[in-house]
């Protein structure tokens, strides 16, 4: 079955479908937090990728790589964002590289 929302993980799609009220509350909070952010969209997207990498949340990487690219991030900037946490978070951040590079190259 094709992915109805490319880049969005099956888990998040299930959340949107099976718990729409929770998902709506979540998305409202996300929009409000983004509106309060002082960062430009590209910096925000790259910082978010750094957090995903540090937490090893690979499932969100393809979607957020797409947002970073739409905001003007280069492939090298995406890689740098993913690896910025190396000193603090360790080599685990490299686990997100394959998904990120595939998503960047596919978009």
N, C-alpha and C positions, 0 to 999 in steps of 0.2 A: 504494500500500500504506500503510495507516495506521501511524502511529508507535506501536509497542507500549508505549513508555514516554514519555508526554508530557513535554516539556521536556528530554529527554535527547537529545543530538546523535546523528546517525547514526554518526559516527566513534566515539563512546564506546560506543554499542550494538554496533558491530562488534567493538570491543575486548572487551566482555563476552562476546559470542557466540563469537568466533573464537580467543580466547586466555584461556579461563576460569581457568587456573591463575595466569597473570599478573594477571588482573583480581582474583582472590581475594587475592593477595598485596598488590596495590595498595589494595584496600578495607580490608584489615586494617591497613595503615599509616595510612590516612586515619582510621579509627576510633580507633586508638591516639593519633594526634596530636590529634584532637578531644578525647579524654578528658583529655589533658594540658593542654589550653587553660584558662587562667584567665578567659577572657571568657564572658559570658553568651551564649546562643544567638543572640539578635538582633544583638548587637554583632559576634559572630564572622561571622555571615552577611553583614552590611553591609561588614565589613572585607574579606571574601573577594570581594565584588562590586567593591570598589575595586581590588583586585589584578587581577582579570579585566579591568577597564576599562583599567588602566594597561598591561597586557600585550596589550591588544586581542584578547582571547580571547572573541570574541562567541559562539562555539558553546556555551559553558558558562553563559552569562548567563541564559537562560530557566529552567533547572533551579534555579540558585542564587537567582534572584529568588523562585521559589516557596518555597524554604527560608526566605528572609528574611521573606516575607509570613506564612508559617506561624508564624514566631517573633515576629510582631507588628509588623513594620516597615510603616510607611506608604509610600504612593507617593512622597511628598516625601522621606522618608528614603532610599529606594532611589535616587532621582535624586541626592541629595546625596552618597551613598556613591560613585556612579559618577563624580561630578565632583570629588570631594575631591582627586584627583590632578592636576587641571588645571595648577597651578603647576609641578609636577615633571615630569609626563609629557606635558603639552601637549594640544592640541585632539583628539588621537587618541582620548582617552577618550570623546569624544562619539559615536564610532562605535557604542558599545554601547547608547546611549539607545533607539533604535527597538526593538531586540529586548527590552530590559528593560521598556519601557512596554507593549509588546504582551503580554508574559508577565504582567505585573502585572494589566493590565486583563482578561485572559482568565481569570485564576484567581479 
